[in-house]
């Protein structure tokens, strides 16, 4: 597992959490020498992104208080994060391709 700085458009500073690829054991390449299709040769899979919300975002958040156009970034701050639940399921169940979750194939989905 690793934590590293990353760019996300609405947070600054931002980080991402990666886990070692289970398909190639974090090597980036398969036993036959081909590049791992899951991690694209990186050896890591991103599972979570996080960061402090950029103050400029608050200007666009509508408020109900006196029809104000947005929150005052001097008074409000926040933290955002996102966990890819499909990727966690992929890791837990050893699903080889994330796209299988979205193809609506009942033979595949009924396994879970």
N, CA, C and O atoms as CSV, one atom per row, in Angstrom:
chain,resi,resn,atom,element,x,y,z
A,1,UNK,N,N,0.848,-1.171,0.000
A,1,UNK,CA,C,0.000,0.000,0.000
A,1,UNK,C,C,0.892,1.232,0.000
A,1,UNK,O,O,1.955,1.236,0.622
A,2,UNK,N,N,0.464,2.266,-0.690
A,2,UNK,CA,C,1.243,3.506,-0.686
A,2,UNK,C,C,0.312,4.713,-0.725
A,2,UNK,O,O,-0.796,4.650,-1.257
A,3,UNK,N,N,0.784,5.797,-0.157
A,3,UNK,CA,C,0.090,7.078,-0.127
A,3,UNK,C,C,0.987,8.067,-0.853
A,3,UNK,O,O,2.161,8.216,-0.514
A,4,UNK,N,N,0.430,8.746,-1.859
A,4,UNK,CA,C,1.276,9.669,-2.622
A,4,UNK,C,C,0.501,10.899,-3.056
A,4,UNK,O,O,-0.723,10.847,-3.174
A,5,UNK,N,N,1.190,11.998,-3.295
A,5,UNK,CA,C,0.517,13.211,-3.760
A,5,UNK,C,C,-0.053,12.974,-5.162
A,5,UNK,O,O,0.510,12.223,-5.958
A,6,UNK,N,N,-1.160,13.619,-5.437
A,6,UNK,CA,C,-1.814,13.448,-6.729
A,6,UNK,C,C,-2.595,14.718,-7.044
A,6,UNK,O,O,-2.807,15.551,-6.163
A,7,UNK,N,N,-3.024,14.871,-8.293
A,7,UNK,CA,C,-3.836,16.019,-8.684
A,7,UNK,C,C,-5.281,15.581,-8.863
A,7,UNK,O,O,-5.565,14.654,-9.623
A,8,UNK,N,N,-6.191,16.245,-8.165
A,8,UNK,CA,C,-7.625,16.135,-8.397
A,8,UNK,C,C,-8.129,17.562,-8.576
A,8,UNK,O,O,-7.710,18.450,-7.835
A,9,UNK,N,N,-9.021,17.810,-9.543
A,9,UNK,CA,C,-9.358,19.182,-9.915
A,9,UNK,C,C,-9.980,20.064,-8.834
A,9,UNK,O,O,-9.820,21.283,-8.892
A,10,UNK,N,N,-10.679,19.500,-7.854
A,10,UNK,CA,C,-11.381,20.343,-6.894
A,10,UNK,C,C,-10.799,20.292,-5.490
A,10,UNK,O,O,-11.379,20.846,-4.556
A,11,UNK,N,N,-9.662,19.634,-5.334
A,11,UNK,CA,C,-9.014,19.581,-4.024
A,11,UNK,C,C,-7.544,19.960,-4.161
A,11,UNK,O,O,-6.897,19.675,-5.170
A,12,UNK,N,N,-7.041,20.603,-3.126
A,12,UNK,CA,C,-5.626,20.991,-3.102
A,12,UNK,C,C,-5.223,21.207,-1.659
A,12,UNK,O,O,-5.817,22.077,-1.021
A,13,UNK,N,N,-4.295,20.515,-1.103
A,13,UNK,CA,C,-3.513,19.424,-1.685
A,13,UNK,C,C,-4.336,18.141,-1.792
A,13,UNK,O,O,-5.363,17.990,-1.130
A,14,UNK,N,N,-3.874,17.231,-2.628
A,14,UNK,CA,C,-4.584,15.977,-2.850
A,14,UNK,C,C,-3.631,14.793,-2.696
A,14,UNK,O,O,-2.425,14.905,-2.917
A,15,UNK,N,N,-4.209,13.664,-2.314
A,15,UNK,CA,C,-3.427,12.425,-2.189
A,15,UNK,C,C,-4.241,11.275,-2.782
A,15,UNK,O,O,-5.456,11.376,-2.953
A,16,UNK,N,N,-3.557,10.205,-3.086
A,16,UNK,CA,C,-4.252,8.990,-3.494
A,16,UNK,C,C,-3.622,7.808,-2.771
A,16,UNK,O,O,-2.436,7.812,-2.439
A,17,UNK,N,N,-4.448,6.803,-2.539
A,17,UNK,CA,C,-4.002,5.575,-1.905
A,17,UNK,C,C,-4.002,4.490,-2.976
A,17,UNK,O,O,-5.009,4.268,-3.649
A,18,UNK,N,N,-2.882,3.828,-3.125
A,18,UNK,CA,C,-2.739,2.741,-4.084
A,18,UNK,C,C,-2.456,1.448,-3.336
A,18,UNK,O,O,-1.871,1.453,-2.253
A,19,UNK,N,N,-2.883,0.338,-3.936
A,19,UNK,CA,C,-2.545,-0.978,-3.402
A,19,UNK,C,C,-1.817,-1.753,-4.491
A,19,UNK,O,O,-1.990,-1.493,-5.681
A,20,UNK,N,N,-1.013,-2.695,-4.069
A,20,UNK,CA,C,-0.260,-3.517,-4.992
A,20,UNK,C,C,-1.213,-4.314,-5.875
A,20,UNK,O,O,-2.219,-4.831,-5.388
A,21,UNK,N,N,-0.915,-4.419,-7.146
A,21,UNK,CA,C,-1.760,-5.139,-8.094
A,21,UNK,C,C,-1.772,-6.622,-7.756
A,21,UNK,O,O,-0.717,-7.246,-7.635
A,22,UNK,N,N,-2.964,-7.183,-7.604
A,22,UNK,CA,C,-3.078,-8.596,-7.260
A,22,UNK,C,C,-2.898,-9.495,-8.473
A,22,UNK,O,O,-2.621,-10.685,-8.325
A,23,UNK,N,N,-3.049,-8.943,-9.666
A,23,UNK,CA,C,-2.967,-9.744,-10.879
A,23,UNK,C,C,-1.526,-10.102,-11.232
A,23,UNK,O,O,-1.252,-11.213,-11.687
A,24,UNK,N,N,-0.612,-9.168,-11.025
A,24,UNK,CA,C,0.798,-9.400,-11.377
A,24,UNK,C,C,1.703,-9.387,-10.147
A,24,UNK,O,O,2.927,-9.357,-10.276
A,25,UNK,N,N,1.110,-9.409,-8.967
A,25,UNK,CA,C,1.846,-9.349,-7.696
A,25,UNK,C,C,2.700,-8.094,-7.573
A,25,UNK,O,O,3.769,-8.117,-6.964
A,26,UNK,N,N,2.222,-6.998,-8.157
A,26,UNK,CA,C,2.906,-5.718,-8.038
A,26,UNK,C,C,4.122,-5.567,-8.920
A,26,UNK,O,O,4.869,-4.600,-8.770
A,27,UNK,N,N,4.345,-6.492,-9.836
A,27,UNK,CA,C,5.521,-6.419,-10.711
A,27,UNK,C,C,5.282,-5.599,-11.977
A,27,UNK,O,O,6.222,-5.051,-12.553
A,28,UNK,N,N,4.024,-5.516,-12.406
A,28,UNK,CA,C,3.720,-4.784,-13.632
A,28,UNK,C,C,3.741,-5.659,-14.866
A,28,UNK,O,O,3.252,-5.255,-15.921
A,29,UNK,N,N,4.302,-6.857,-14.750
A,29,UNK,CA,C,4.401,-7.772,-15.884
A,29,UNK,C,C,3.930,-9.155,-15.471
A,29,UNK,O,O,4.086,-9.564,-14.320
A,30,UNK,N,N,3.359,-9.860,-16.416
A,30,UNK,CA,C,2.867,-11.208,-16.169
A,30,UNK,C,C,4.022,-12.204,-16.308
A,30,UNK,O,O,5.121,-11.844,-16.730
A,31,UNK,N,N,3.757,-13.439,-15.953
A,31,UNK,CA,C,4.805,-14.478,-16.028
A,31,UNK,C,C,5.337,-14.677,-17.437
A,31,UNK,O,O,6.505,-15.018,-17.626
A,32,UNK,N,N,4.471,-14.461,-18.434
A,32,UNK,CA,C,4.914,-14.647,-19.822
A,32,UNK,C,C,5.672,-13.431,-20.361
A,32,UNK,O,O,6.067,-13.424,-21.527
A,33,UNK,N,N,5.880,-12.406,-19.533
A,33,UNK,CA,C,6.624,-11.215,-19.928
A,33,UNK,C,C,5.766,-10.095,-20.476
A,33,UNK,O,O,6.270,-8.999,-20.725
A,34,UNK,N,N,4.470,-10.347,-20.671
A,34,UNK,CA,C,3.594,-9.299,-21.183
A,34,UNK,C,C,3.231,-8.316,-20.068
A,34,UNK,O,O,3.261,-8.651,-18.884
A,35,UNK,N,N,2.893,-7.114,-20.474
A,35,UNK,CA,C,2.511,-6.076,-19.522
A,35,UNK,C,C,1.167,-6.434,-18.897
A,35,UNK,O,O,0.269,-6.913,-19.590
A,36,UNK,N,N,1.024,-6.206,-17.602
A,36,UNK,CA,C,-0.225,-6.499,-16.893
A,36,UNK,C,C,-1.318,-5.569,-17.411
A,36,UNK,O,O,-1.151,-4.350,-17.418
A,37,UNK,N,N,-2.434,-6.150,-17.844
A,37,UNK,CA,C,-3.527,-5.354,-18.391
A,37,UNK,C,C,-4.308,-4.629,-17.304
A,37,UNK,O,O,-4.973,-3.631,-17.584
A,38,UNK,N,N,-4.239,-5.115,-16.076
A,38,UNK,CA,C,-5.024,-4.525,-15.004
A,38,UNK,C,C,-4.398,-3.224,-14.489
A,38,UNK,O,O,-5.080,-2.206,-14.372
A,39,UNK,N,N,-3.114,-3.266,-14.186
A,39,UNK,CA,C,-2.430,-2.061,-13.675
A,39,UNK,C,C,-1.670,-1.327,-14.770
A,39,UNK,O,O,-1.030,-0.308,-14.511
A,40,UNK,N,N,-1.739,-1.844,-15.995
A,40,UNK,CA,C,-1.069,-1.250,-17.153
A,40,UNK,C,C,0.442,-1.126,-16.958
A,40,UNK,O,O,1.059,-0.153,-17.394
A,41,UNK,N,N,1.020,-2.116,-16.305
A,41,UNK,CA,C,2.463,-2.164,-16.119
A,41,UNK,C,C,2.983,-1.353,-14.956
A,41,UNK,O,O,4.194,-1.300,-14.739
A,42,UNK,N,N,2.101,-0.720,-14.201
A,42,UNK,CA,C,2.517,0.114,-13.068
A,42,UNK,C,C,2.811,-0.708,-11.814
A,42,UNK,O,O,3.713,-0.374,-11.046
A,43,UNK,N,N,2.046,-1.786,-11.609
A,43,UNK,CA,C,2.198,-2.581,-10.390
A,43,UNK,C,C,1.323,-2.098,-9.250
A,43,UNK,O,O,1.327,-2.687,-8.169
A,44,UNK,N,N,0.558,-1.011,-9.485
A,44,UNK,CA,C,-0.291,-0.418,-8.448
A,44,UNK,C,C,-1.687,-0.149,-8.985
A,44,UNK,O,O,-1.863,0.117,-10.174
A,45,UNK,N,N,-2.690,-0.222,-8.093
A,45,UNK,CA,C,-4.068,0.122,-8.423
A,45,UNK,C,C,-4.535,1.216,-7.474
A,45,UNK,O,O,-4.407,1.088,-6.256
A,46,UNK,N,N,-5.077,2.291,-8.035
A,46,UNK,CA,C,-5.599,3.374,-7.206
A,46,UNK,C,C,-6.950,2.959,-6.632
A,46,UNK,O,O,-7.829,2.526,-7.377
A,47,UNK,N,N,-7.126,3.087,-5.317
A,47,UNK,CA,C,-8.393,2.710,-4.696
A,47,UNK,C,C,-9.068,3.864,-3.964
A,47,UNK,O,O,-10.262,3.783,-3.675
A,48,UNK,N,N,-8.342,4.933,-3.655
A,48,UNK,CA,C,-8.941,6.027,-2.909
A,48,UNK,C,C,-8.240,7.330,-3.251
A,48,UNK,O,O,-7.019,7.368,-3.395
A,49,UNK,N,N,-9.016,8.395,-3.379
A,49,UNK,CA,C,-8.471,9.724,-3.570
A,49,UNK,C,C,-9.039,10.655,-2.515
A,49,UNK,O,O,-10.180,10.484,-2.083
A,50,UNK,N,N,-8.257,11.637,-2.096
A,50,UNK,CA,C,-8.707,12.538,-1.033
A,50,UNK,C,C,-7.970,13.868,-1.138
A,50,UNK,O,O,-6.942,13.986,-1.805
A,51,UNK,N,N,-8.531,14.868,-0.453
A,51,UNK,CA,C,-7.865,16.159,-0.401
A,51,UNK,C,C,-8.721,17.213,0.266
A,51,UNK,O,O,-9.908,17.008,0.518
A,52,UNK,N,N,-8.093,18.352,0.549
A,52,UNK,CA,C,-8.810,19.492,1.115
A,52,UNK,C,C,-9.511,20.228,-0.017
A,52,UNK,O,O,-8.909,20.496,-1.057
A,53,UNK,N,N,-10.780,20.553,0.187
A,53,UNK,CA,C,-11.565,21.216,-0.859
A,53,UNK,C,C,-10.967,22.587,-1.154
A,53,UNK,O,O,-10.692,23.370,-0.244
A,54,UNK,N,N,-10.773,22.861,-2.439
A,54,UNK,CA,C,-10.237,24.143,-2.883
A,54,UNK,C,C,-11.218,25.242,-2.488
A,54,UNK,O,O,-12.411,25.114,-2.763
A,55,UNK,N,N,-10.747,26.331,-1.843
A,55,UNK,CA,C,-11.649,27.404,-1.411
A,55,UNK,C,C,-12.479,28.015,-2.538
A,55,UNK,O,O,-13.581,28.502,-2.284
A,56,UNK,N,N,-11.988,28.002,-3.764
A,56,UNK,CA,C,-12.744,28.572,-4.887
A,56,UNK,C,C,-14.029,27.791,-5.160
A,56,UNK,O,O,-14.972,28.342,-5.728
A,57,UNK,N,N,-14.080,26.535,-4.772
A,57,UNK,CA,C,-15.273,25.711,-4.990
A,57,UNK,C,C,-16.455,26.246,-4.192
A,57,UNK,O,O,-17.596,26.164,-4.644
A,58,UNK,N,N,-16.191,26.790,-3.015
A,58,UNK,CA,C,-17.274,27.251,-2.141
A,58,UNK,C,C,-18.062,28.419,-2.718
A,58,UNK,O,O,-19.215,28.626,-2.340
A,59,UNK,N,N,-17.479,29.169,-3.602
A,59,UNK,CA,C,-18.191,30.287,-4.222
A,59,UNK,C,C,-19.351,29.808,-5.086
A,59,UNK,O,O,-20.281,30.573,-5.341
A,60,UNK,N,N,-19.313,28.562,-5.539
A,60,UNK,CA,C,-20.332,28.030,-6.447
A,60,UNK,C,C,-21.361,27.149,-5.749
A,60,UNK,O,O,-22.291,26.665,-6.394
A,61,UNK,N,N,-21.215,26.933,-4.449
A,61,UNK,CA,C,-22.159,26.111,-3.708
A,61,UNK,C,C,-23.330,26.987,-3.292
A,61,UNK,O,O,-23.144,27.940,-2.536
A,62,UNK,N,N,-24.536,26.682,-3.771
A,62,UNK,CA,C,-25.684,27.526,-3.408
A,62,UNK,C,C,-26.062,27.346,-1.936
A,62,UNK,O,O,-25.996,26.242,-1.395
A,63,UNK,N,N,-26.453,28.430,-1.312
A,63,UNK,CA,C,-26.916,28.388,0.072
A,63,UNK,C,C,-28.351,28.865,0.141
A,63,UNK,O,O,-28.806,29.608,-0.728
A,64,UNK,N,N,-29.063,28.444,1.164
A,64,UNK,CA,C,-30.453,28.878,1.335
A,64,UNK,C,C,-30.543,30.130,2.197
A,64,UNK,O,O,-31.602,30.750,2.291
A,65,UNK,N,N,-29.445,30.495,2.817
A,65,UNK,CA,C,-29.419,31.635,3.720
A,65,UNK,C,C,-29.405,32.946,2.937
A,65,UNK,O,O,-28.384,33.305,2.351
A,66,UNK,N,N,-30.519,33.658,2.921
A,66,UNK,CA,C,-30.631,34.987,2.287
A,66,UNK,C,C,-30.274,34.939,0.796
A,66,UNK,O,O,-29.783,35.923,0.243
A,67,UNK,N,N,-30.518,33.812,0.159
A,67,UNK,CA,C,-30.208,33.644,-1.263
A,67,UNK,C,C,-28.765,34.003,-1.600
A,67,UNK,O,O,-28.483,34.524,-2.679
A,68,UNK,N,N,-27.874,33.730,-0.694
A,68,UNK,CA,C,-26.455,34.013,-0.915
A,68,UNK,C,C,-25.906,33.118,-2.019
A,68,UNK,O,O,-26.318,31.964,-2.134
A,69,UNK,N,N,-24.982,33.628,-2.835
A,69,UNK,CA,C,-24.470,32.846,-3.957
A,69,UNK,C,C,-23.525,31.710,-3.560
A,69,UNK,O,O,-23.326,30.789,-4.352
A,70,UNK,N,N,-22.955,31.743,-2.396
A,70,UNK,CA,C,-22.017,30.695,-2.005
A,70,UNK,C,C,-21.540,30.866,-0.581
A,70,UNK,O,O,-21.904,31.822,0.103
A,71,UNK,N,N,-20.727,29.933,-0.146
A,71,UNK,CA,C,-20.156,29.998,1.197
A,71,UNK,C,C,-18.908,30.864,1.200
A,71,UNK,O,O,-18.218,30.986,0.188
A,72,UNK,N,N,-18.633,31.452,2.329
A,72,UNK,CA,C,-17.422,32.251,2.492
A,72,UNK,C,C,-16.262,31.304,2.783
A,72,UNK,O,O,-16.270,30.639,3.819
A,73,UNK,N,N,-15.260,31.220,1.898
A,73,UNK,CA,C,-14.154,30.299,2.118
A,73,UNK,C,C,-13.291,30.646,3.332
A,73,UNK,O,O,-12.477,29.834,3.770
A,74,UNK,N,N,-13.470,31.857,3.878
A,74,UNK,CA,C,-12.751,32.219,5.098
A,74,UNK,C,C,-13.391,31.569,6.325
A,74,UNK,O,O,-12.741,31.407,7.357
A,75,UNK,N,N,-14.669,31.200,6.208
A,75,UNK,CA,C,-15.392,30.615,7.341
A,75,UNK,C,C,-15.624,29.110,7.198
A,75,UNK,O,O,-15.890,28.431,8.190
A,76,UNK,N,N,-15.528,28.587,5.987
A,76,UNK,CA,C,-15.868,27.191,5.723
A,76,UNK,C,C,-14.680,26.482,5.092
A,76,UNK,O,O,-14.001,27.037,4.228
A,77,UNK,N,N,-14.441,25.278,5.519
A,77,UNK,CA,C,-13.431,24.451,4.873
A,77,UNK,C,C,-13.920,23.009,4.906
A,77,UNK,O,O,-14.816,22.667,5.678
A,78,UNK,N,N,-13.331,22.172,4.070
A,78,UNK,CA,C,-13.811,20.799,4.017
A,78,UNK,C,C,-12.767,19.848,3.480
A,78,UNK,O,O,-11.726,20.249,2.960
A,79,UNK,N,N,-13.080,18.576,3.622
A,79,UNK,CA,C,-12.217,17.504,3.168
A,79,UNK,C,C,-13.064,16.565,2.317
A,79,UNK,O,O,-14.171,16.199,2.712
A,80,UNK,N,N,-12.560,16.178,1.168
A,80,UNK,CA,C,-13.303,15.294,0.273
A,80,UNK,C,C,-12.511,14.008,0.075
A,80,UNK,O,O,-11.281,14.021,0.037
A,81,UNK,N,N,-13.229,12.904,-0.052
A,81,UNK,CA,C,-12.565,11.646,-0.370
A,81,UNK,C,C,-13.520,10.765,-1.152
A,81,UNK,O,O,-14.739,10.923,-1.078
A,82,UNK,N,N,-12.959,9.857,-1.884
A,82,UNK,CA,C,-13.771,8.927,-2.670
A,82,UNK,C,C,-13.106,7.572,-2.724
A,82,UNK,O,O,-11.918,7.447,-3.025
A,83,UNK,N,N,-13.891,6.572,-2.428
A,83,UNK,CA,C,-13.412,5.188,-2.435
A,83,UNK,C,C,-14.117,4.475,-3.570
A,83,UNK,O,O,-15.346,4.491,-3.640
A,84,UNK,N,N,-13.372,3.856,-4.450
A,84,UNK,CA,C,-13.959,3.112,-5.554
A,84,UNK,C,C,-14.469,1.762,-5.083
A,84,UNK,O,O,-13.704,0.800,-5.005
A,85,UNK,N,N,-15.770,1.681,-4.764
A,85,UNK,CA,C,-16.312,0.427,-4.240
A,85,UNK,C,C,-16.190,-0.705,-5.251
A,85,UNK,O,O,-16.031,-1.862,-4.861
A,86,UNK,N,N,-16.261,-0.395,-6.544
A,86,UNK,CA,C,-16.096,-1.432,-7.549
A,86,UNK,C,C,-14.678,-1.999,-7.510
A,86,UNK,O,O,-14.477,-3.200,-7.690
A,87,UNK,N,N,-13.710,-1.136,-7.277
A,87,UNK,CA,C,-12.327,-1.613,-7.197
A,87,UNK,C,C,-12.079,-2.446,-5.950
A,87,UNK,O,O,-11.314,-3.410,-5.983
A,88,UNK,N,N,-12.722,-2.076,-4.858
A,88,UNK,CA,C,-12.590,-2.869,-3.639
A,88,UNK,C,C,-13.195,-4.256,-3.853
A,88,UNK,O,O,-12.611,-5.259,-3.445
A,89,UNK,N,N,-14.368,-4.312,-4.495
A,89,UNK,CA,C,-14.991,-5.605,-4.818
A,89,UNK,C,C,-14.095,-6.414,-5.746
A,89,UNK,O,O,-13.981,-7.631,-5.606
A,90,UNK,N,N,-13.464,-5.736,-6.689
A,90,UNK,CA,C,-12.556,-6.398,-7.617
A,90,UNK,C,C,-11.392,-7.024,-6.862
A,90,UNK,O,O,-10.998,-8.155,-7.144
A,91,UNK,N,N,-10.845,-6.289,-5.906
A,91,UNK,CA,C,-9.733,-6.812,-5.121
A,91,UNK,C,C,-10.166,-7.974,-4.232
A,91,UNK,O,O,-9.469,-8.984,-4.134
A,92,UNK,N,N,-11.308,-7.827,-3.592
A,92,UNK,CA,C,-11.782,-8.852,-2.665
A,92,UNK,C,C,-12.109,-10.161,-3.369
A,92,UNK,O,O,-11.770,-11.236,-2.874
A,93,UNK,N,N,-12.770,-10.075,-4.531
A,93,UNK,CA,C,-13.245,-11.271,-5.209
A,93,UNK,C,C,-12.346,-11.724,-6.353
A,93,UNK,O,O,-12.639,-12.724,-7.009
A,94,UNK,N,N,-11.257,-11.003,-6.598
A,94,UNK,CA,C,-10.340,-11.399,-7.668
A,94,UNK,C,C,-10.923,-11.243,-9.061
A,94,UNK,O,O,-10.605,-12.024,-9.958
A,95,UNK,N,N,-11.776,-10.242,-9.251
A,95,UNK,CA,C,-12.377,-9.996,-10.562
A,95,UNK,C,C,-11.290,-9.433,-11.479
A,95,UNK,O,O,-10.653,-8.438,-11.133
A,96,UNK,N,N,-11.068,-10.047,-12.633
A,96,UNK,CA,C,-9.933,-9.641,-13.474
A,96,UNK,C,C,-10.116,-8.325,-14.220
A,96,UNK,O,O,-9.122,-7.706,-14.601
A,97,UNK,N,N,-11.368,-7.870,-14.445
A,97,UNK,CA,C,-11.593,-6.659,-15.227
A,97,UNK,C,C,-12.747,-5.878,-14.614
A,97,UNK,O,O,-13.838,-6.420,-14.436
A,98,UNK,N,N,-12.518,-4.628,-14.297
A,98,UNK,CA,C,-13.512,-3.768,-13.657
A,98,UNK,C,C,-14.776,-3.627,-14.504
A,98,UNK,O,O,-15.871,-3.481,-13.960
A,99,UNK,N,N,-14.636,-3.667,-15.803
A,99,UNK,CA,C,-15.776,-3.473,-16.700
A,99,UNK,C,C,-16.820,-4.576,-16.581
A,99,UNK,O,O,-17.971,-4.370,-16.964
A,100,UNK,N,N,-16.448,-5.732,-16.065
A,100,UNK,CA,C,-17.418,-6.813,-15.883
A,100,UNK,C,C,-18.558,-6.402,-14.958
A,100,UNK,O,O,-19.671,-6.910,-15.093
A,101,UNK,N,N,-18.302,-5.495,-14.027
A,101,UNK,CA,C,-19.339,-5.030,-13.109
A,101,UNK,C,C,-20.442,-4.253,-13.816
A,101,UNK,O,O,-21.556,-4.163,-13.300
A,102,UNK,N,N,-20.159,-3.702,-14.963
A,102,UNK,CA,C,-21.091,-2.795,-15.630
A,102,UNK,C,C,-21.718,-3.368,-16.897
A,102,UNK,O,O,-22.473,-2.668,-17.571
A,103,UNK,N,N,-21.428,-4.606,-17.232
A,103,UNK,CA,C,-21.956,-5.202,-18.462
A,103,UNK,C,C,-23.341,-5.820,-18.272
A,103,UNK,O,O,-23.958,-6.250,-19.247
A,104,UNK,N,N,-23.839,-5.871,-17.033
A,104,UNK,CA,C,-25.178,-6.391,-16.724
A,104,UNK,C,C,-25.379,-7.836,-17.158
A,104,UNK,O,O,-26.479,-8.227,-17.548
A,105,UNK,N,N,-24.322,-8.622,-17.090
A,105,UNK,CA,C,-24.423,-10.044,-17.388
A,105,UNK,C,C,-24.831,-10.756,-16.097
A,105,UNK,O,O,-24.047,-10.831,-15.151
A,106,UNK,N,N,-26.050,-11.275,-16.061
A,106,UNK,CA,C,-26.559,-11.901,-14.841
A,106,UNK,C,C,-25.744,-13.115,-14.424
A,106,UNK,O,O,-25.635,-13.398,-13.231
A,107,UNK,N,N,-25.174,-13.834,-15.371
A,107,UNK,CA,C,-24.348,-14.996,-15.008
A,107,UNK,C,C,-23.162,-14.557,-14.149
A,107,UNK,O,O,-22.757,-15.262,-13.225
A,108,UNK,N,N,-22.618,-13.402,-14.462
A,108,UNK,CA,C,-21.512,-12.878,-13.674
A,108,UNK,C,C,-22.010,-12.281,-12.354
A,108,UNK,O,O,-21.477,-12.595,-11.290
A,109,UNK,N,N,-23.027,-11.425,-12.426
A,109,UNK,CA,C,-23.495,-10.689,-11.245
A,109,UNK,C,C,-24.106,-11.591,-10.171
A,109,UNK,O,O,-24.001,-11.290,-8.982
A,110,UNK,N,N,-24.742,-12.691,-10.574
A,110,UNK,CA,C,-25.368,-13.581,-9.586
A,110,UNK,C,C,-24.359,-14.303,-8.703
A,110,UNK,O,O,-24.747,-14.893,-7.695
A,111,UNK,N,N,-23.106,-14.274,-9.044
A,111,UNK,CA,C,-22.068,-14.887,-8.219
A,111,UNK,C,C,-21.888,-14.145,-6.896
A,111,UNK,O,O,-21.348,-14.686,-5.932
A,112,UNK,N,N,-22.354,-12.891,-6.871
A,112,UNK,CA,C,-22.128,-12.055,-5.703
A,112,UNK,C,C,-23.427,-11.721,-5.042
A,112,UNK,O,O,-23.442,-11.018,-4.032
